[in-house]
Amino acid sequence: MSGIVCQHKGFIEVKSSEGKGAEFTIYFPVVLLHDLVQKTGSGSRSPHGEVKGRILLADDDARIRCLIASILERDGFHLTSVEDGKEAKKLIIG
């Protein structure tokens, strides 16, 4: 995860409290749609139009899933996203 965040010039903030768990906040710089289209063309595939790979994304926060999905799809990956690890496991095992 941190590799993707760094690649997009973002950063991760972590807050942890004993017995309460951890909170991870991912920040990305604002990108104007006009600038994005100029840099990447259609933005949905790699420069040659091929899919770079397949990714199964599991996160219970729909906002995070949506954000990560949009970044990965823009970078040319085929993405399947689910709400949690149980759903991901079902897809993997069958």
C-alpha positions as CSV (number, residue, x, y, z in Angstrom):
1,M,0.0,0.0,0.0
2,S,2.7,2.5,0.9
3,G,4.4,2.0,-2.5
4,I,1.2,3.0,-4.3
5,V,0.7,6.0,-2.0
6,C,4.3,7.2,-2.5
7,Q,4.1,6.6,-6.2
8,H,1.2,9.1,-6.3
9,K,3.1,11.6,-4.1
10,G,0.8,11.0,-1.1
11,F,1.5,10.0,2.5
12,I,-0.1,7.8,5.2
13,E,-0.9,9.1,8.7
14,V,-1.2,6.4,11.4
15,K,-3.0,6.9,14.8
16,S,-3.0,4.0,17.3
17,S,-4.5,3.6,20.7
18,E,-3.9,0.6,22.9
19,G,-7.0,-1.5,23.0
20,K,-8.8,0.6,20.4
21,G,-7.0,-0.4,17.2
22,A,-5.4,1.8,14.6
23,E,-6.6,4.4,12.1
24,F,-4.8,4.8,8.8
25,T,-5.5,8.0,6.8
26,I,-4.2,8.2,3.3
27,Y,-3.6,11.6,1.7
28,F,-3.2,12.2,-2.0
29,P,-2.5,15.6,-3.7
30,V,-5.3,17.2,-5.6
31,V,-5.2,16.5,-9.3
32,L,-7.3,18.5,-11.7
33,L,-9.1,16.3,-14.3
34,H,-7.7,18.5,-17.1
35,D,-4.1,17.8,-16.0
36,L,-4.9,14.0,-15.5
37,V,-6.3,13.6,-19.0
38,Q,-3.3,15.5,-20.6
39,K,-0.8,13.2,-18.8
40,T,-2.5,9.9,-19.2
41,G,-4.7,10.1,-22.3
42,S,-7.8,8.1,-21.5
43,G,-6.5,7.2,-18.1
44,S,-7.9,3.7,-18.0
45,R,-5.1,1.6,-19.4
46,S,-1.3,1.6,-19.6
47,P,0.2,3.7,-22.5
48,H,-0.1,0.7,-24.8
49,G,-3.7,-0.2,-23.8
50,E,-2.9,-3.5,-22.1
51,V,-4.0,-4.5,-18.6
52,K,-0.9,-4.5,-16.3
53,G,-2.4,-7.2,-13.9
54,R,-5.3,-8.2,-11.8
55,I,-5.9,-7.0,-8.2
56,L,-8.4,-8.1,-5.6
57,L,-9.0,-5.2,-3.3
58,A,-10.7,-5.7,0.1
59,D,-11.6,-2.8,2.4
60,D,-14.6,-2.2,4.6
61,D,-14.6,1.5,3.9
62,A,-16.4,2.3,0.6
63,R,-14.6,5.6,0.3
64,I,-11.2,4.0,0.5
65,R,-12.1,1.2,-1.9
66,C,-13.3,3.8,-4.4
67,L,-10.2,5.9,-4.1
68,I,-7.8,3.0,-4.4
69,A,-9.8,1.5,-7.2
70,S,-9.8,4.6,-9.2
71,I,-6.0,4.9,-8.9
72,L,-5.3,1.3,-9.8
73,E,-7.7,1.3,-12.7
74,R,-6.2,4.5,-14.0
75,D,-2.8,2.9,-13.8
76,G,-4.0,0.0,-16.1
77,F,-4.9,-2.7,-13.6
78,H,-8.0,-4.9,-13.8
79,L,-9.7,-4.6,-10.4
80,T,-12.2,-6.5,-8.3
81,S,-13.2,-4.9,-5.1
82,V,-15.0,-6.4,-2.1
83,E,-16.1,-5.2,1.3
84,D,-14.0,-7.5,3.5
85,G,-11.6,-10.4,3.8
86,K,-14.3,-13.0,3.9
87,E,-15.6,-11.9,0.5
88,A,-12.1,-11.9,-0.9
89,K,-11.4,-15.4,0.4
90,K,-14.6,-16.7,-1.2
91,L,-13.5,-15.2,-4.5
92,I,-10.0,-16.7,-4.2
93,I,-11.0,-20.2,-3.0
94,G,-14.3,-20.4,-4.9
